[in-house]
Amino acid sequence: MQPYAARVEDVRPSVLLSPPDSDVEVVFSGLARPHDDELTVFDVGIVAPGLQASAHAETLSGDIGLRLRPRVSEPDHGVQEMTRLSGFLDEISAAPAAWVGSLGWRSLCRQLILTATCDPIGHVTLTTTLSSPSSEPTWHASASITHPRGDLKHLAHHLALWFSQTR
């Protein structure tokens, strides 16, 4: 195993993101293209003390979703642009310094939202939020995992490999 603070298993059925000293796990599994087009679907699960939740997420061409960048003048609203989840994590890992506020990425229908904050010494807290589909009663579940900023490049690489199975 590479010298890395988080355990990432690039096993074809799933990707597990879990720091060794954490009791929180975020698991990506069930990757498929059900219509043989660009729509990609997968499951995301969170397991933590007192919490077990899962949601079905939709993206395009593997891991293309929407990047969320808060506007300074309107912190509750974001500017959205299409981007890969792996690319989003890779960009955060290469950030030259900590940033103020949060950066985010979401799946097409908002069942999966990842937000990232960074403290002054370079630790990035990734918060995974799962939500119910809009056709069901509303629920949300969130869990956070903290990583050294540079280690996100490793996470991005393994997620890109996992999502590349559908391309």
Phi, psi and omega in degrees: 000140180291153176291100186208140186287336181249145177272124177235121178253114178269069176264134186311319181289336184202165172233126181250124178249109185206113174298143184298332182262011182255150175258019178248133175234138172240124186237128172259129181208175173065036183293129181203158169241089190295336184247011183054035174233204184285339182296125178243134179236149178200165178255147175231130178237147174240129174233123179209166179305122180076007183219130169217116183218152175213154179214156178261123183247153179234134176223183176244143174047047182098261186240031178276121176226213182238130175278140177244122177238114180296141174276144180296319183281339180226081187297339181272354181238142182239157171271132185248142173215149180290135177199156176282144175300317179298321177293321177300312180293323179296317178297319179296320181296332182266000181302132183289340182204167175299156180238164178262139179087199181235151173247152184213162176220145178218155174287172186300319184254017175067017176286340178230124175229128173247129175240147182232132171236157183226130178276169185299339180262006172098012175274128180258127174260116176263121177253122178261124178241126176252145180224158177287154173299154184296341181276355182247165174305146187285132171210155177220145174221136181226149173212148182241143176228133181257135182227149165299138186306317182296335181288345180294337176298320178295316177299316180300317180300312181292323176293320178299318177298315181296313180292335182294347178299338184263354184277000000 
